[in-house]
């Protein structure tokens, strides 16, 4: 059984998500023990939403799922690196491929790239 140290951050571990082919960093999320176990058993990236205080399978609503290709754990067993196949192109809920689409240049913040979808349209119910 693979054990992570969920005690350091109140039951959560930071989870860095990276494209398994390109190495691009797509996002940072958090996992609790239940989402960790679900990710291991399903092969789909499952996280814990701190704002909603619930589990969420990435892409369940948007269709932009993350198929886990490789999992790495840091030396302290308290941070996870998921290497994923990003289905649908966008990892960010704002429609961008990566959540890291803002680049600091001098005193300004510049947007890198364009969103692949309009989040207001994508998440209409």
C-alpha positions as CSV (number, residue, x, y, z in Angstrom):
1,X,0.0,0.0,0.0
2,X,1.3,3.4,-1.0
3,X,1.1,5.9,1.9
4,X,1.3,9.7,1.7
5,X,1.8,12.1,4.6
6,X,-1.6,13.9,4.7
7,X,-0.9,15.4,8.1
8,X,1.3,18.4,7.2
9,X,-1.4,20.5,5.5
10,X,-4.5,19.6,7.3
11,X,-5.2,16.4,5.4
12,X,-4.2,17.6,2.0
13,X,-1.2,17.1,-0.3
14,X,-0.2,19.6,-3.1
15,X,-0.5,17.9,-6.5
16,X,1.5,19.3,-9.4
17,X,0.0,18.3,-12.8
18,X,2.2,18.0,-15.8
19,X,1.6,17.0,-19.5
20,X,3.2,13.6,-19.8
21,X,4.4,14.3,-23.4
22,X,5.5,17.9,-23.3
23,X,6.4,18.4,-19.7
24,X,4.3,21.6,-19.5
25,X,3.0,22.3,-16.0
26,X,-0.8,22.4,-16.3
27,X,-2.0,23.1,-12.8
28,X,-1.7,22.8,-9.1
29,X,-4.4,21.1,-7.1
30,X,-4.8,19.3,-3.8
31,X,-5.7,15.7,-2.9
32,X,-7.0,14.3,0.3
33,X,-6.7,10.6,1.1
34,X,-10.0,9.8,-0.6
35,X,-9.2,11.6,-3.8
36,X,-5.7,9.9,-3.8
37,X,-7.3,6.5,-3.5
38,X,-9.8,7.3,-6.3
39,X,-7.0,8.5,-8.6
40,X,-5.1,5.3,-8.0
41,X,-8.1,3.0,-8.6
42,X,-9.7,4.9,-11.6
43,X,-6.7,6.2,-13.4
44,X,-8.5,9.6,-13.7
45,X,-7.1,12.6,-11.8
46,X,-9.4,13.3,-8.8
47,X,-8.8,16.2,-6.5
48,X,-10.2,17.8,-3.4
49,X,-11.8,21.2,-3.9
50,X,-10.9,23.5,-0.9
51,X,-13.5,26.0,-1.9
52,X,-16.4,23.5,-2.3
53,X,-15.0,21.1,0.2
54,X,-15.7,18.1,-1.9
55,X,-14.0,15.7,-4.3
56,X,-14.0,16.4,-8.0
57,X,-12.9,14.3,-11.0
58,X,-11.1,16.7,-13.3
59,X,-13.2,17.1,-16.5
60,X,-16.3,15.5,-15.2
61,X,-18.3,18.6,-16.0
62,X,-16.2,20.2,-18.8
63,X,-15.0,17.0,-20.6
64,X,-11.4,18.0,-20.2
65,X,-10.4,14.9,-18.2
66,X,-6.9,14.0,-17.1
67,X,-5.8,10.4,-17.7
68,X,-3.0,9.6,-15.3
69,X,0.1,8.2,-17.1
70,X,2.6,8.4,-14.3
71,X,2.7,9.3,-10.6
72,X,5.7,10.5,-8.7
73,X,6.0,11.3,-5.0
74,X,8.5,13.7,-3.5
75,X,11.2,12.7,-0.9
76,X,9.0,13.6,2.1
77,X,5.9,11.7,0.8
78,X,3.8,14.9,1.0
79,X,3.7,16.2,-2.6
80,X,2.5,14.4,-5.7
81,X,3.4,14.9,-9.3
82,X,0.9,13.6,-11.8
83,X,1.9,13.2,-15.4
84,X,-1.3,13.2,-17.4
85,X,-2.8,13.0,-20.8
86,X,-4.9,16.2,-20.9
87,X,-8.0,15.3,-22.9
88,X,-9.8,18.2,-24.4
89,X,-6.8,20.5,-24.4
90,X,-7.7,22.8,-21.5
91,X,-6.6,22.1,-17.9
92,X,-7.6,25.5,-16.6
93,X,-11.2,26.2,-15.7
94,X,-10.7,29.6,-17.4
95,X,-10.3,27.8,-20.8
96,X,-6.5,27.9,-21.1
97,X,-4.3,24.9,-21.6
98,X,-2.4,25.6,-18.4
99,X,-3.5,27.5,-15.3
100,X,-0.1,29.3,-15.6
101,X,-1.1,31.6,-18.4
102,X,-0.1,34.9,-16.7
103,X,3.5,36.0,-17.2
104,X,5.2,38.7,-15.2
105,X,7.2,41.0,-17.4
106,X,8.7,44.0,-15.5
107,X,5.8,45.7,-13.7
108,X,3.1,44.1,-15.8
109,X,1.2,40.9,-16.1
110,X,0.8,39.6,-19.7
111,X,-1.6,36.8,-20.8
112,X,0.1,34.0,-22.7
113,X,-2.0,32.4,-25.4
114,X,-5.8,32.4,-25.8
115,X,-8.4,30.4,-24.0
116,X,-9.6,27.3,-25.8
117,X,-13.2,27.9,-24.6
118,X,-15.3,30.4,-22.9
119,X,-15.9,29.2,-19.3
120,X,-19.2,31.0,-19.1
121,X,-20.5,29.0,-22.1
122,X,-18.7,25.7,-21.2
123,X,-20.2,25.4,-17.7
124,X,-23.8,26.5,-18.5
125,X,-26.3,24.1,-17.0
